[in-house]
Structures are given as structure tokens and as C-alpha cells.
């Protein structure tokens, strides 16, 4: 009897334990986490964190977080939720909060909101992120998606997926608000969010040239939810007109600083709907140019916009302002190869200082293609030997021998960590044309021509060096022994992120995107064959051949591939048809790209060759 009673009691204890464990997922916050609420009082909104009013003064990017704190910021945002433990712990030590981004798929990256499997995997990824970080004391709110609507703003399935994740976040973590982030205010985005996303508390808005008028325009479009400017800065490349030589003039860093001020004063400071902002970008980024977006230089030097933000955050000017760069001018912005062009720089130390300034001059090719979707871009080549003479007042530059557009950069630094930067474009006319395809790529190769087989093979023509997208999450093992197709080795590809996208192309020469001669003349080939399999089956991958277009000096003479191939768990041979293609210069002989599906992706490749 007593034994049965003990068993009965033990059974009750087990049931209670299981019920508690199941209920723990729905239970939010906990004693260690912060409590953040959106509070409305007489039609005006504000954030309240742990009982105290909280206005967001922040930035987004990977720059020095201690410097961000020291300049008066109180928060930063992320775009995804992978591997945030160290960032969150650092934020907590510094007294900063974090808006944690939950990356949602983009149509242009291959995500389909009408695909139940993709949407379910994305939902599950969000659930795991919320459970993992909901109790961290540095968490401020959840940022659900970033510009996922940009190419498909009226997709009701997409807005439904956003709201479902927001509802999940509220269930699992009612102690932190939900926000979704959109690209500007065009169309009916504001209407869709208010009507289709009742579980979204805050609207995040990325706006550049239109930043100063966001608050006014948002209200006119019917916006009644509070908002945060989640990205703002100078006018983007997509908002700038080309100049007379056919490229985009970039404002000086001093001029850009004023654009941050205008947006802050026009749309960010407390106005009843604004909860604050995250400036873009805290750090530096190759997008359009090396300096178009960025509050810091690569060495961590501050730029003028950073000083403006610090003043707005703290109400006090910085002790040692950045240099004041008024202009960078050329005596001529075009000429033949070998011509000497003179540049004049007008810059003075910040404030009343008379300290000396150091200037670094760099000539760089202009970008061959200006993207506007925010993806990281390949830095164009530089030409150190073109700078004939330079000092803090100007430089003499010899125009390169190849025709095209170049930019002359002046990087100015003081002794207090402050900097300024400007660039001016110039055109080389009548220079050498890019060599014709056959000459650049040489004689036709002997077929079949191997791209990859049996592990690493030094001396092969094409090298898997062209990483794209979220390349940090890509791991490649060229000597994998797990069930190869032929021989003892194959290639294993891991994409370890749950969001975003990535890809790799095989290049000739390595690390070149069309700025150097090279490639192979594959004339006579009728197909590119390869074997592939997925670790589980069902993995969706795009396969590529020739991706460099004619806007580069040394382009691929053919571009083709296979879109959205669904892999099986067993090896299968795939064929890219090359019949009728001009193969006289192929610089990117093979490649792959994929969009994340909410979980890591692994697939295998073997026996890649032209036949």
C-alpha cells in the first residue's frame, strides 16, 4: 500500500514537472529580464522601461559600442538574432539596450510567403530566438523583419506572417514590445500594418532623403501607432541624380552631418508618436562607395555626423569636433590617360583648434553597378601609383590608362579621433578598351574541362573565392569524406545562419569581379554538368555560370544557370545547357546561391565540369 502511495505521489510530481516545463514556454520575462511597455497618455506615446520613461537614442551597425555609449547613446539594433550572446552581454555591461532583429525572408532572395514550409520554418526560427533571449536584461524590443515588403508591399500573406510572429512574441514575452521595419512610406504600407498587423506595437521606418518629413507624412497616411526611425542618414544613391560624367556625386562628411541633424529635428525628437531612432550605420560599409554610409571610418575615427548625434543625444557639443571639410575640387574632371589632374582641398580643424591635420589620398575605380538593396558590395580596386604628389591642401593625380570613371578620396584625420572625408569623381576618356574576349581568355580549352573533382586540386582554373551575401555564415570543406559521389572526397557546403542569403562563385582569377583580365575560353562546350545532393533533401539552391555583366571591363560573355533547384538526399546529376552561348571568356565558371529557410542548410557537390 505504501509502495503504491509512493508511486502515486511520484507520478503526481512527474505530471507537475511536465506541466511546469510546458507552461514555462508560455511564461515570459522572469525576474532577470527588463519590462518595457508602450504607454499612451492623452493620445501621445512613450516607452517606459522598468518604470522609467525611455527615449531611444541609438544606431545600427557593428562599430565600437563603448564609443557609442560614451557619445551619449543608450541603444543599438540588430537585423538578425544569430549569436547575440556576447553583444547582449556587452550591451548590459555598458548600460545599453538592444532591439533584437528577427530576420524575415525577402522575395528578391527567393523567399515565398505562399510556401507553407518556408513560412513555418521562419516562424519556428523566430520562436527559438524569442525563447533564447526574452529574459536578457539588455533586450528592449523585438524588430520583426527589415524591409521584407520592399519588392512586394501588398502581399497579404507576408503581412500575415509578420503579425503571426508578433502575436507569438507577445505570447512568449509580453514584457517587450513588437516592431516591424519597412523601407520608407510609399504605397499602402502604413494602411496594411494598421489593418493586418494588430499585434505590431511600433512601426520602424527606414528613411534617408525623406527623413525630415517622415513624421508629417506618416500621420497624413493614417499612422496612429508610435514609430521609430530605424535607419536614417544622407540621401541614398537611389535618391541622387547623376552628374555630367555619368556617376553620382557624394556629399562631404561635413555636409552629411547636417542631414542627420535635419532628420532628427524634423521627425525624431519627441512629438507624440516618435519613440526615438537608430542612425545608420554605426561603423562603415562598402555600399555605393567606400564612404557613402558610415558614421565611423574603418579605423574607428569619428565623422561629423557622429558629433551631431552626440550633441542631439546629450544636449552638449563634443569636446573636440571633427574637421570641417567644406569642399574637394578638381581643375578638370575628365581627360585622357596619363593626364595630370590637380585637386584642391578646403578643410580646417574642428572648433577653434589650430592643430595639424593629416590627409590620406586614394584613387579608386567607381562602382560598376550601384545597388540600392543594402547588400554588401565588393570594394573596387585602388591605384596607389596614380597619386603623384599630395599634402593637406591638395594632390596631383595621373589618370589611369583604362577608360572609365574613378573617384579621388581625401581622408582627413586630427589627433583626437576625429575625421572628415570627401571624394570627387573623374572620367578617363579615350583610354585603352578592355581587351576583347578571346584575347583576355586565351585559346579554347581542351574538353572536358574540370572545375572541381576529388577535393582540392591546386592549379585548377576556377577558385571558389567569390563570397556573396552573408558570407560569414558559409563554411566550405573541399575535402569532405561523407558519402562522395565519385572517389574518396567531395565538397561540403554549410550555410549556418537561419536568415538572410549567401552564395559563392568560382572565379578566374581569384577574388576578381571583372576588373582584371583572366577567365577561360570555353568555346566548344555544350553543357556544364555537376552532381549535388542535400543533407536531408528538400534544400533549395540556385546554381550559376557567368554572373559578371557588361558594366565591368572584363565581363562574362555568357550568363546562365539553374534557378531554385530542390535537392534530393541522394546524388543527382544536373546540367546547365550552354548550346548557342558565347563562351569565349568565362570568368565565373560555377557558383551557387540560396535564401535561408529558417534553419541551417547543408548540401554537397562533386564532379563539376564543362563538356
N, C-alpha and C positions, 0 to 999 in steps of 0.2 A: 504493500500500500504506500509506504513512504517512498519506495523507489519510483512508483508511478507518479506520486506527487512531485518528486524531484524532476522527473521527465516533463511533467505538465508545466511546471514553473520555468524549466529551461526552454520549453517550446514558446511560452509567452514572451520570455526575454528575447529569443531569436526574432519572433514576429515584431516586437517593439523595435529592435535594432534595424530590421529591414525597412519598417515603415519610416523610421527616423532618417535612414540613409536616402530613401526615395524622396522624402519631404525636403531633405537638405538642398536638393537641386532647385526647388521652387522657392526656397528661403533665400533672401537677398541680404547683402550688406554684411552684417556681422559687426562685432564690437570694434574690429580693427579698421573698417572702411570708413570713408567720409560719407556725409549725407549732403547731397546737392539738390536743390529744388528750384524750379522756375516759379516765381511768385508774381501774381498780378494784383496790383493795387490801383484802383480808380483808373483802369484802362492802361496802366503803364506796367511794363515787365522789368524784372531784375532777377539775377541769380542770387541765391542765398546758399552759402557753403558753411556747414557746421554752425548754422545760426547767424552767420555774418554776411552782409552784402559782399558780392564778389563780381567785379567787372573784369572781363578777360583782357589782359594786356600781353599779347603773345606773338609768336612767329612759328612757322613751319619749316623744318629743314634739319640737317644733321650737324650744324655748326656747334661751336663751344657753348654748352649750356650754362657753365659758370659765368661766362661773359654775358650771356642773355640775362641771367639773374642780376648780375652786377649793374647792368644798364637800366634796371627797373621793371623788367618783365615778370609776370607771375605764372605763365603757362606756355606750353607748346603743344602742337598737334602732330599726329602721325597719320599716314594714309592707309596703313595696314596694321595687323595685330600679331605679326610673326615675331617671336623672340624679343619681346619688350621688357623682359625682367630687369635687365641692367639699366635700361633707360628709365623705367619707372622708379627703381631704387635710387638712381642718381637724382631724379626729379624730387623725390621725397627728401633726400639729404639737403638739397638746395632750397627747399621751400617752394618748388614749382608744382603746378598741376599739369595733367596731360589729358587732352581729348584723344581718346584711342579710336583710330580709324578702323573700320571693318570694310575691307576692300570688296566691292561688288563688281561683277563681270561687265565688260563693255562689248557692245555689238561689234565694233571695229576690231576687237581682239578675238572674235569667234564665239562670244557667249550668246546663247539664245534663251531668252526668258520664256519661250514657249516649250523649251525642252525640260520636261519634268525632272529628269535625272540631274541635269546641271543645277537647276534651282534647288533641288533637295540637298545636293552636296554643299552648295553655298550656304544654305540655311544651317546645316549641321556644323560647318566650319565656324559660322557666327556663334552658334550655341556654345561650342567649345571655348572660343575666345572670351565670351562673356563669363562663363563659369570660371575660367582661369584667372581673370583679372578684376572681377567685380568687387573684391574685398581690398584691393590695393589702396592705401590711403592717398596716393597721388592722383587717382582717377577723378576726372572732372565730369566728363560726359562721353557718350558713345557717338562717334561720327560714322553713320551708316552710309557707305558709298561715297564716291567722289567723281562727279561728272559722268556717272554711268548713263545719264539721259542724253548726253550731248548729241549723239547721232540718231536718237530715236525718242524724242521727248514726249510723244503722245502714246507710247506703248503702255497700255493699262496693266499688262502682265508684269512689266518692270516695276511700276509704282506699287502694285500689289505685293511683289516680293520685298520691296523696301519696307512697306508697312508691316508685313508679317515678321520681319526681323526686329522691327521696332517694338511690336507687341511682345515678342519673345524676350527682348531686353527688359521691358517693363515687368514681365512676369518673374524673370530670374533676378532682376536687380532694380527694384523700384526706387532705389536711393540715388540714381543718377539719370539725368535727362537723356533723351534721344534727339539726334540731329541728323539730317541728310544734307549733302553738299551738292549744289548744282553749279553749272557753268553759266554765269550771267542770268538775265531775267527774261530772255526772249520767249515768244510764243505764249503758251498757256501753262508753263511750268508751275507758276505760283498757284494758279487755279487747281491744277492737278494735285499738288501737295495738300492743299487745304481740303479738297474734296475726297481724295483717295487715300490719304495717309493720316488718319486721325491720331495715330499713336506716335507721330513725329511731333516733338515739343518745340524744336528750334529749326529754323531754315538756315543752312550755311550757304553763303553766296561767294563765288569766286568772281572778282571783277577787277579790271585793270583800268583802261581808259575811262570806263563808265563809273569808276569807284566813287567820285564825289557826289554823284546823283543817285546812288543805289537806294538810300533811304526814301527819297521822294518817289522814285519810280516804283519801288516795292509797294508802297502804300497805294499808289494810283492803280496798280494791278490787282488790288484787293487783298494784299498781305496784312494779316492780323496776328499771325504767330510772331514771336520775337525772332530776331535774326542775329547772325554773327557773320562778319566778313571773314571768310576762311582762307582767302588768298587775295592780296591786293599789292599793287606796285605800279611801275611805269606802264604806259601803253604797250601792249604786246605787239609782236611782229605782225600779227594778223590785223592789227588796228592802225598800222603805219603805212603811209604811201611811199612808193619807190621814188628815188631821186632821178636826176637826169642820166646817170650812168647805169641805171637799172638795178639798184640794190636799195636796201633800207638804211637810212641814216639813224644812228643810235644817239640818244641824248647823253650828255656827260653825266657822271655820277652826281655832280652838284645839282644839275637840273632835275635828275630823277628824285633827289631828296624832296624837292618841293611837291612832286606828285604824291608822295606818301603823305605829306602834310595836308594837302588839299582833300584827299580821300578821308583822312582821319577826322578833320574838322567838319567835312560835309556829311559824312554818313556813319561814323563810328562812335564819336563821343555820345554820351548818354542822351537819348532822345525819346525814351518811352518804349521803343522796340529793340534798339541795339543792346546786345549783351556784351559787346566787345569785338575783338578781332585777332586774327593771326596773319601777320605780314609774310610775304613770300619774297625770297626764300632765305631762311637763316642758314647761310653758307654761300656756296657758289655752284653754278651749274652751266654746262655747255648746252645752251638752248638758243638757237638763232645765232648768237655769238658767244664768246667766252665770258662776256660780262653783262649781257642784256638783263638777266635776272640774277640777283645776288646782293645780299646785304654785307657780305664779307668777301675778301679776296681769298685765294686758296691757302695763303699763309696765315689766315685769321685776322688780317688787318681790317679795321672798320672802314666803312664808306659813309658818305654824308647822310644817306637815308637812315643809317643806324643811329647817328647822332640826333636826327629829327625825332625818331621814335622814342629814344631815351628821354628827350625833353618832354614829349607828349605823355609818356608814361609816368614821369616823376614830377613834372612841373618845374624842372630846373634844367638849365643848359649844361652840357658836358663841360668838364674842366678844360680839356684840350681838344677843340673842334678839329675835324678833318680839314685838309687843304681845300681851298676854294678854287675849283678848276672852271674857268669861265669859257675857254674855247681851245680847240685844236684845229688849225687851218693849214691848208696846202697852198703853195703858189700855183699848182696845177693838179687837177685830179685825174688826169689821163695823159698817156704818152706811149711812145714806142719802147720796146725792150731796151734796157741799158740807159734810158734817160734818168737824170738825177732830178729828184723832186725834193723840195725843201718844205719842212713842216715847222710851224710856229706854235708854241705852247704858251698860253696865258694862264698862269696858276700862281697863287700866293698861299703862304701858310694860313691855317685857320686862326680865327680870333685876331688878337693883336700881336701874335707871336712873330718873331723875325728869324726863327730857326731855319737852317738849311733844309732843302728838300732833295730827295733822291728820285731820279726818274729812270725807269727801265722802258726801252723802246722795243717793240716786237712787230714784225711784219708777218701777217698770216693770210692764207687764202681765205676768201669769203666762202661761206657755206654754199654748197652746190644746190641744196634744197632746204628751204625754210619750212620746218614743220610747225604746226600750231596745236598739237595734241598733247604736249607736255612730256613726251618720251625723251629719255636721254639720247644725246646725239654724239656722233663721232667728231672729235676735235680735228679741224683741218690742219694741214701741215704749216710749219713756220719756216722763215727764211732768214737765218741769223746773218748771213754774209751780205744781205741787202742793205743793212744799216752801215753806211759809210762813216758817219760822224754823228755824235749826239751829245747833248748836255741837258741841263734843266730847263733850257729855253726853247730847244728845238732839235731837229735832226735832218740829216741829208740821207736820202734813200735812193738806191739804184733799182729801177723797175726790173722784175724778173723777165726771163726770156719767153715764157709761155703766156699767151694772151689769156685774159680773164680778169676777174675782179679780186682785189686784195684789200685788207684792212691794216692800217698802221695804228697800233695801240701805244698809248703813253700811260704807264703805271707810275703814279706819284706816291711816295711814302714820306711820312715825317718820323720823328723819334719817339712819338707817344702812341704808336699803334694805329695811327690814323692814315688814311689813304684816299686817293681820288683816281679816277680812270676815265679816259675818253678814247674814242677811236674815230678814224676818218677813212672812208673807202676811196679807192683809186682804181682806175681801169687801165690795163695794158692792151693797147690796140696793135694789130698787125704783127704780133709775135708768132712764134712757131705754132703751127696747128698740132694737135695731138697726132702722133703717128697713126697711119692707117692700121686697120685691124690686123691684117696679115703680117705686117712688119713687126707690130708690137708683140704678137703671139708666136711668131716663128713659123716654121714649116708644119704641115699637118702631122699629128702624132700617129704612131702605129697602133692600130686597134687589135684587140680590145685594150682599153686604157684604164688602169686601176686607180680609183680614188681612195678606197680603203679595203684591206683584206688582211686577216690574220694578225691583228694587233698593230702596234706602232711600227712603221717602216720608214726610216729616215730616207729623205731624198724624193718622196712622192711629191707630185706637182702641187697638190692642193692640201692646205693645212687648216684644221678646224680652229681658226683663231678669231673669227668674226662674231663676237658675242653681242647679243641684242637684248633689249628689254631688261627684265630683272635678272641680269646675268649672274649676280652674286648667288642666286639660288640654284645655279646649274652646276652639276658635277658630272664629269665625263671620265669613264675608265676605258681606255683604249685597249686594255689587255685583260678583259673580263673572261673568266673561265666558266661562267654559268651557262650551260647548255648552248654552246656556239652553234651556228648553222653549219659551218664547214671548218675543219681543222680543230685547233685547241682553244682558239681565242675569238672573241667578238667585242663589240663596243657596247658599253652600258651607259645610258643617259638617265640621270636623275634630275628632275625639277622638284626641288624640295619645298617650294612655297605653296601656299593654299590659294593664293590670289595672284593677280597681275598676269604677265605673259613673259615669254622668253624665246630665244632662238639662237642658233649657231650656224654660220656658213663656213664652208671650206674655201679658203682664199688663196690666190696666187698673184703676188707674193703675200706672205702672212701679214695680217694687220693692215691691209690696204683696202680702201673702199673706192678705188677708182682714180686715185691721184698719181699713181706710179705705173710705168709700163709693166707688162707681165701677162699672165694668163697663158692659156694653151689654145692652139689652133686645132679644133676637134672636127674639122671638116671631114665628112665621110661617115660620121657616127649617125646611126638612125634611132638609137634609143639609149637611155640611161637606166640601168637596172640595179636593184638593191633588194636585200632581204631585211625584213623587220618583224618584230613581234612585241607585244606588250607583256608586262609582268603579270597582269591579271586578265587582259583582254578588255576591249572597250575604250582604250585610250585613243583620243582624237588628236592627230598630228598633221600639220601641213609639211609637205616636202618640196624643196625649192631647187631650181637650177638657173643661175644667172639672175641676179637681183639688182645689179648696178646699171642705172639708166643713163640716158644720153646727156644728162646735165652734169656728168663728170667727164674729165678729159679722157680717161681710159675706161670705157663702159663695156658691159657685157653685150655682145652683138645679138644675143637672144635671151629672152626671159620666159621661163615656163615653170611648170611644177604640177603637183597634185594637191588639191585643197581638201582639208577635213577628212583624212583617211582614218577610218576606225580600225585599229589594230586588233588582231586576234592573239590569243595566248600561245599559238603555235606559229612557227616561222612561215612566212609567206613572201613570195617574190612580187615586187611591184615594178612597174615600167613607166617611165616618163618618155612620151613619144617625141622624138627630135626630127622627124622627117619634115623637110621643107624649111628648117631653121638655118639661119646664118650662124655657123659655129666657128667662125674664123678667129674670134677672140672671146674665150670664156674665162673670166677671172674668178667667178664664184661657182665652182663646179658642182657643189651639192650643198644642201642645207636643210634645216628643219625649223619650224616654229610651232608654238602651241599656246593656248589660253588655259589658265588654271581652271580646275573643275571643283575646287573646294577641298582638295586633298593632294598630297604629293603624287607625282606621276613618274613612273619608270618604264623605259622601253629599251629595246636592243636593236642594233644594226649590224649588218655583216655583208661582205662581198658587194661593194659598191663599185660599178664600173661602167664606162662608155663602151658600147658595142656597135 
